[in-house]
C-alpha cells in the first residue's frame, strides 16, 4: 500500500471517528433536550397546582377578612347605640368574626425547589420565568401592613372573652353569608361579661376602628393576590398548552 493510500485510509478512519463522536454528542443532546422538556413540563404542572391552591387559600382568607371588616363596623354601630344590643349568639358571632381571621400560608415549595436546584433555567420562556419570580418571590410575599397595637388588643380581647367553641368553630356556628347579628344558637352562653367589657372600655371605639381599618387593608392586599394568581395561572396554562 502506497503512502498516499495509507494517508487516505487514516483520513477516512479519522473522519468516521469524528462523525461518530459528533453523532453521539447529537444523540446525547437530543436525549437531554427531551428530558429537559419533560422536566420543564412537570415543573409547570406543579407550579400551576400551587397557584390554584393559592387562589383557593386567598379566596378563603378574603372571605374571612371581609367578614372581619363588616363585623367590626357592626360592633362600632352598636357601641354608638347600646340600646341595639344584639341577641347573645349574634354578639358572639360578631366578636368572633371581628377577632379571628385566617391567614393561611401561600404554597411556593415547588418554586423554591426550582430556584434552589438551578432548574429555573429550564423554563425557557423568559417572560414566564420573570413572571414566576415576581409572583412567588415578590407578590405573595409582599410586606403585610404591620398590625396596629390597638388591633392586636381587640384580637386578644376576643380570645379572652369568647367561649372556646366560638373562637375555633365560628364558621360552623355562624356560616357566611349570614349577617353576624342574625346568627342563632340553641343554647348560647351568657354574654353579659363580654357586653360590659365592650361598652365600658373607653378605648373600645378606637380599638374597633383599628380592627376595621386593618381588615380593610388586608382585604385590598388579598384582592390583589387573587388577581395575581388568576393572571399567573393563565400564563402557566398557556405555556402548558403551547408545549
JOCOR-V499590 format. One record per run of one state. SS is the DSSP state (~ for helix, > for strand, _ for the rest). FROM is the first residue (numbers start at 1). TO is the last residue. If there is no record, write none. Layout:
ss-><SS;SS>
from-><FROM;FROM>
to-><TO;TO>
//
This chain:
ss-><_;~;_;~;_;~;_;~;_;~;_;~;_;~;_;~;_;~;_;~;_;~;_;~;_;~;_>
from-><1;3;81;82;85;88;100;109;117;119;123;126;138;139;142;149;162;164;169;170;174;180;183;192;201;204;243>
to-><2;80;81;84;87;99;108;116;118;122;125;137;138;141;148;161;163;168;169;173;179;182;191;200;203;242;243>
//
